[in-house]
């Protein structure tokens, strides 16, 4: 069991408002539980020591709480954690009282009450809280201390509505949150009225609901159409940039691959057809084979002497063959060579 649940398990039964982690805080006029423990006046030093032990310290914080924001929540958190064991009551002023002393609100009283009920630091909500705290109100709700920022709050003809509380030693100051307030939020809306009017027109609200004139309605709708066109153009530009970037990346990759392939192709080409390439060697080998096949075989320089038969005469020597390089110079010389050839044949026979 967590520390929070353990602490809640031992709380007095007469304070059901402390069981608000899983349910909204109750309204003071609807709860049947009343503080039955003896209500002795405490000092701030005693409360900070965790006394008394039989009941929590009842701390009261009040306000308008219009457009409930983080500044309100932080103030209530401070009020809740002022003492080790505290019970936070939050008073919310009604519409009539607020409009009379402060001005108009954006949220009505019922909306403001519900906003406070769902704040985790609030144990109980008091509706229609008084503008100035009276002794009767403090006694009715058994309030020990009042928490608020220390800046004098002049209203309802008083320089400080908490002056008598401070003098009684019942006031505990909290710190304001800078940069956030209901007035600041309203100022933003008023300053950028056209922006929010166009925003609500886009979301389906009518010009009558927004209290916008016919001319302004047309102007706002035209501005909305212009903004839509600008947004479309912006989207197209962004998509075009993305497409160009993708094309550049792909082209860069393609160029790298082309360079790698071209280097590989050139290397293979030089390996085949370069000065010392395999193609040249293969061509030389085939050329030598073709030349060997086409050229006649030469006889050996010295061949062994063949044995001849003694009855056979050695092969004649044809010394009478005419010399092709020197043909007969005349017909008479030709007839003389023929006759000498015939005589040589007769002698051989």
Buried (B, 14 or more C-beta within 10 A) or exposed (E): EEEEEEEBEEBBEEBBBBBBEEEEBBBBEEEEBEBEEEBEEBEBEBBBEEBBEEBBBBBBBBBBBBBBBEBBBBBBBBBBEBBEBBBBBBBBBBBEBBEEBBEEBEBEBEBBBBBBBEBEBBBBBBBBBBBBBEEEBBEEBBBBBBBBBBEEBEEEEBEBBBBBBBEEEBBBEBEBBEEEBBEEBBEEEEEEEEEBBBEBBEEEEEBEEBEBEEEBBEBBBEBBEEEEEEEEEEEEEEEEEEEEEEEEEEEEEEEEEEEEEEEEEEEEEEEEEEEEBEEEEEEEEEEEEEEEEEEEEEEEEEEEEEEEEEEEEEEEEEEEEEEEEEEBEEEEEEEEEEEEEEEBEEEEE
